[in-house]
């Protein structure tokens, strides 16, 4: 109830102001009371952990598969609060070598009637050195030593050598990361998506890996949902040779489904939320059908309830992430998804989440099987 009330009040603010307020509240542990019921010293996540949901992936032990996607905590300020809400892991960023202010405001827009958001933030962040200071401090806490943290890295807009940017940021922040994500798929940095080619990605991966503080640190790649299929498959074919530890599918989309009805539907930027669910799950299912099973996939895009989360797993996701649903619905959604996912696995007689991964090869069938079919999903 309190989570829903707080969300309702936040929606009276401009979207970016509400985002900053949420970061401030989480950085001070001011999470809604409803998310703190039964809070143990180990953190709220343990209240939702079930034996069906914990797993080993990327050489790490995840208490549950639900993570906070990059883009929410851009500056590594709110990790403690995010974990108290129940996330199994958190991905901070996108972080660039140098600070940058991002695109002019307003740059984020709610599409409430479409259960969606459009943003054109443009990698606004405080830079790698400031993030290093925060991450170093957090890693010294008991929570920081216990929880799984990913660091999403990008290139500065004005950079003359974007590959060097990825290497530099990775070298600075990898000592504090459990995994690194190479973000070449944001639509809000001009030319960034042009780096989603096998040859350029291979260069980036080699540069990033050369600067890691430890050789075994997982490095993932996050891809866009707007590639053509031939280019997407060409990247997938080369991923094992690049040494990619996993793939995150997908980032936001620049497409605009005809089903959108909100006044802000034509704003420039990346669209996230319910309209992205089907297409992002299609790319996920395709990737799962082409990649070796030892390369895990993280499914993100349109997860707004347990059924959507289950659909991602059925289509091939080992882990899942959300962001937009947290902004639109509030923190109660986290526990609801984790509890609901466990219940759906039990409903279908699945003993462990790993047994459900990739059981359905068609995205629409996965959404139907999970129970997540609504008129907000569009192709």
C-alpha positions in Angstrom: 0.0 0.0 0.0 2.7 2.5 1.0 4.7 1.6 -2.1 1.7 2.3 -4.3 1.0 5.6 -2.5 4.6 6.7 -2.9 4.5 5.8 -6.6 1.3 7.8 -7.1 2.8 10.8 -5.4 6.0 10.5 -7.5 4.0 10.5 -10.7 2.8 14.0 -9.8 6.5 15.1 -10.4 8.2 15.3 -13.8 9.6 11.9 -14.7 13.3 12.8 -14.2 12.6 14.6 -10.9 10.8 11.4 -9.7 13.8 9.3 -10.8 16.2 11.5 -8.8 13.9 11.4 -5.8 13.9 7.6 -5.9 17.7 7.5 -6.1 18.0 9.8 -3.1 15.5 7.8 -1.1 17.2 4.5 -1.9 20.7 5.9 -1.2 19.6 6.6 2.3 17.7 3.3 2.7 14.3 5.1 2.7 12.5 2.3 0.9 8.8 1.9 1.4 7.7 0.2 4.6 5.8 -2.5 2.7 9.1 -3.6 1.3 10.7 -3.8 4.8 8.3 -6.2 6.5 10.3 -8.9 8.1 13.5 -7.3 7.0 16.4 -9.4 8.3 20.0 -8.2 8.7 20.9 -10.2 5.6 18.5 -8.0 3.5 15.0 -8.2 2.1 16.1 -10.4 -0.7 16.3 -13.4 1.7 12.6 -13.0 2.4 11.8 -13.9 -1.2 14.5 -16.5 -1.9 13.2 -19.9 -2.7 15.1 -23.1 -3.5 13.6 -23.1 -7.0 15.0 -19.7 -7.8 18.6 -19.6 -6.6 21.2 -20.7 -9.1 24.9 -20.6 -10.2 25.4 -18.4 -13.3 28.4 -16.5 -14.6 30.4 -18.2 -11.9 28.3 -16.4 -9.3 25.6 -17.6 -6.9 22.3 -15.7 -7.4 19.7 -15.8 -4.7 17.0 -15.0 -7.2 17.1 -14.2 -11.0 15.6 -10.7 -10.9 18.0 -7.8 -11.3 17.8 -4.1 -11.5 18.7 -3.1 -15.0 21.3 -0.4 -15.9 19.9 3.1 -16.4 18.3 3.4 -13.0 21.3 3.8 -10.8 23.6 5.6 -13.2 26.1 6.8 -10.6 26.3 3.9 -8.2 24.4 5.7 -5.5 21.5 3.4 -4.6 22.8 -0.2 -4.4 22.1 -0.7 -0.7 18.5 0.4 -1.1 18.0 -1.7 -4.3 19.1 -4.8 -2.5 16.9 -4.1 0.4 14.0 -4.1 -2.0 14.7 -7.7 -2.9 16.7 -7.7 -6.2 19.0 -10.7 -6.6 21.6 -8.5 -8.3 22.0 -4.9 -9.4 23.6 -3.4 -12.5 24.8 0.2 -12.2 25.6 2.6 -15.0 26.0 3.3 -17.8 29.3 4.8 -16.7 31.7 6.6 -19.0 35.4 7.5 -18.5 34.7 11.2 -18.1 31.7 12.9 -16.6 29.0 14.1 -19.0 25.7 15.9 -18.6 23.8 14.0 -21.2 21.1 15.4 -23.5 19.1 18.6 -22.8 16.0 18.3 -20.5 13.3 17.2 -20.7 14.6 13.9 -21.7 12.4 11.2 -20.1 8.7 10.8 -20.6 6.0 8.6 -19.2 3.6 6.9 -21.5 1.3 5.8 -18.7 -1.6 4.5 -20.9 1.0 2.3 -22.7 2.8 1.1 -19.6 5.9 2.5 -21.1 8.7 5.2 -20.9 10.7 7.0 -23.5 14.1 8.3 -22.5 16.9 10.1 -24.2 19.1 10.6 -21.2 22.4 10.2 -23.2 24.7 8.5 -20.7 24.5 11.3 -18.1 26.8 10.3 -15.3 29.5 11.5 -12.9 32.3 9.6 -14.6 34.4 6.5 -13.8 36.5 8.1 -11.0 33.5 9.2 -9.0 31.9 5.8 -9.5 35.1 4.2 -8.3 35.0 6.2 -5.1 31.4 5.2 -4.4 31.9 1.5 -5.3 35.0 1.2 -3.3 33.2 2.5 -0.2 30.2 0.3 -0.7 32.3 -2.8 -1.3 33.8 -2.4 2.2 30.3 -2.8 3.8 28.8 -6.2 4.7 26.2 -5.7 2.0 28.8 -4.8 -0.5 30.7 -7.9 0.2 27.7 -10.1 0.0 25.7 -9.0 -3.1 26.2 -9.3 -6.8 26.9 -6.1 -8.6 27.3 -5.5 -12.4 28.9 -2.4 -13.9 27.6 -1.2 -17.3 30.2 0.8 -19.2 29.9 3.1 -22.2 31.8 5.7 -24.3 31.7 9.4 -24.0 29.7 11.2 -26.6 32.6 13.4 -27.7 35.2 10.7 -27.5 37.8 10.4 -30.3 38.5 6.8 -29.4 35.4 5.0 -28.1 37.2 1.6 -27.9 39.7 3.2 -25.6 36.8 4.5 -23.5 35.5 1.0 -22.8 39.0 -0.2 -21.9 39.7 2.8 -19.6 36.3 2.5 -17.7 36.7 -1.2 -17.3 40.2 -0.9 -15.9 39.0 1.7 -13.4 35.9 -0.1 -12.2 36.5 -3.9 -12.7 38.0 -4.3 -9.2 34.6 -3.5 -7.8 32.4 -5.4 -10.2 31.2 -9.0 -10.3 30.6 -8.6 -14.0 31.1 -5.9 -16.7 28.5 -5.1 -19.3 29.6 -3.5 -22.6 26.8 -1.2 -23.7 26.9 -0.5 -27.4 23.2 -0.4 -27.8 21.9 2.8 -26.3 20.0 4.8 -29.0 20.8 8.1 -27.3 24.5 8.5 -28.1 25.0 9.2 -31.8 26.9 6.5 -33.7 27.0 4.1 -30.7 24.8 1.4 -32.2 27.1 1.4 -35.3 29.5 -0.5 -33.1 27.3 -3.5 -33.0 29.3 -5.3 -35.7 31.4 -8.5 -35.1 34.7 -6.8 -35.9 34.2 -3.7 -33.7 32.8 -5.8 -30.9 35.8 -8.1 -31.1 38.1 -5.0 -30.7 36.1 -3.7 -27.8 36.1 -7.1 -26.0 39.8 -7.5 -26.5 40.4 -3.9 -25.2 38.1 -4.4 -22.2 39.6 -7.8 -21.2 43.2 -6.4 -21.4 42.4 -4.0 -18.7 40.6 -6.3 -16.2 42.0 -6.7 -12.8 41.3 -10.4 -12.9 41.1 -12.6 -16.0 38.0 -14.6 -15.0 35.7 -11.5 -14.5 32.6 -12.1 -16.7 32.2 -9.6 -19.6 28.7 -9.4 -21.2 27.4 -7.5 -24.2 24.1 -5.6 -24.3 22.4 -5.5 -27.7 19.6 -3.5 -29.3 16.3 -4.8 -30.5 16.5 -2.8 -33.7 19.2 -4.7 -35.6 18.2 -6.6 -38.7 18.3 -10.4 -38.2 21.3 -11.0 -40.5 23.5 -8.5 -38.5 22.2 -9.9 -35.2 23.1 -13.5 -36.2 26.5 -12.4 -37.4 27.2 -11.0 -34.0 26.0 -14.1 -32.2 28.2 -16.3 -34.4 31.3 -14.5 -33.3 30.4 -14.1 -29.6 32.1 -17.3 -28.4 35.3 -16.3 -30.2 35.2 -12.9 -28.6 35.2 -14.4 -25.2 31.8 -12.9 -24.3 30.5 -14.4 -21.0 26.9 -13.6 -21.8 24.4 -11.4 -23.6 21.8 -9.0 -22.3 18.7 -8.7 -24.6 17.6 -6.1 -25.1 18.1 -2.4 -24.7 15.3 0.1 -25.6 13.9 0.4 -29.0 13.6 3.4 -31.4 10.6 1.8 -33.1 7.1 3.0 -32.3 4.3 0.4 -32.4 1.0 1.6 -33.9 -0.7 0.6 -30.7 0.8 3.5 -28.7 -1.8 6.0 -27.5 0.0 8.3 -25.0 0.6 11.9 -25.9 4.3 11.4 -25.6 4.5 8.5 -28.0 6.4 10.5 -30.7 9.2 11.8 -28.4 12.7 10.9 -29.6 14.6 8.3 -27.6 14.5 4.7 -26.5 11.1 3.2 -25.8 10.9 0.7 -22.8 8.1 -1.1 -21.0 5.2 -3.3 -22.1 5.4 -2.5 -25.8 8.9 -3.9 -25.9 8.0 -7.3 -24.3 7.3 -9.3 -27.5 10.1 -8.0 -29.7 12.7 -8.3 -27.0 11.6 -11.8 -26.2 11.8 -12.7 -29.8 15.4 -11.7 -30.0 16.0 -13.6 -26.8 14.5 -16.8 -28.1 16.5 -16.5 -31.3 19.7 -16.0 -29.4 19.0 -19.0 -27.2 18.5 -21.2 -30.3 21.8 -20.1 -31.8 24.2 -19.8 -28.9 25.9 -22.5 -26.9 24.1 -23.3 -23.6 27.1 -22.3 -21.6 26.7 -18.7 -22.7 24.0 -17.3 -20.4 21.4 -14.8 -21.5 19.8 -12.0 -19.4 16.3 -11.1 -20.5 15.1 -7.5 -20.2 12.4 -5.5 -21.8 8.7 -5.3 -20.7 8.9 -7.4 -17.6 6.0 -6.0 -15.5 4.7 -9.1 -13.7 5.6 -12.6 -12.8 4.2 -14.0 -16.0 6.3 -11.8 -18.2 9.4 -12.8 -16.1 8.5 -16.5 -16.6 8.0 -15.9 -20.4 11.6 -14.6 -20.6 12.9 -17.7 -18.8 10.9 -20.1 -21.0 12.3 -18.3 -24.1 15.9 -18.7 -22.9 16.8 -16.2 -20.2 19.0 -17.5 -17.4 18.5 -14.2 -15.5 16.1 -11.3 -15.9 16.1 -7.5 -15.3 13.6 -4.7 -15.0 13.6 -0.9 -14.7 10.5 0.6 -16.2 8.0 -1.4 -14.2 9.8 -0.2 -11.0 9.3 3.4 -12.1 5.7 3.0 -13.2 4.4 0.5 -10.6 6.6 1.0 -7.5 8.8 -1.3 -5.4 6.1 -3.7 -4.5 6.5 -5.2 -8.0 9.8 -6.8 -7.0 8.4 -9.1 -4.3 5.3 -9.8 -6.4 7.5 -11.0 -9.4 9.8 -13.1 -7.2 6.9 -14.8 -5.3 4.8 -15.1 -8.5 7.6 -16.6 -10.5 8.2 -19.2 -7.8 4.4 -20.0 -7.9 4.4 -20.3 -11.7 7.3 -22.8 -11.6 5.4 -24.8 -8.9 2.2 -24.6 -11.0 4.0 -26.2 -13.9 5.8 -28.8 -11.8 9.2 -27.3 -12.5 11.6 -28.2 -9.6 14.2 -25.6 -10.4 14.3 -22.5 -12.5 17.2 -23.9 -14.6 14.9 -26.6 -15.8 12.6 -24.0 -17.4 15.3 -22.1 -19.3 14.7 -22.2 -23.1 11.9 -24.8 -23.0 10.0 -22.8 -25.6 11.5 -21.7 -28.9 8.8 -19.2 -29.9 8.4 -15.9 -28.0 4.6 -15.7 -28.6 4.2 -19.2 -27.3 6.3 -18.4 -24.2 4.1 -15.5 -23.5 1.0 -17.6 -24.0 2.3 -20.4 -21.8 3.3 -18.0 -19.0 -0.1 -16.3 -19.1 1.3 -12.9 -20.1 -0.8 -12.0 -23.1 -2.3 -8.5 -23.2 -3.3 -6.0 -25.8 -0.3 -3.8 -24.8 2.1 -6.3 -26.4 2.8 -5.5 -30.0 5.2 -6.7 -32.7 
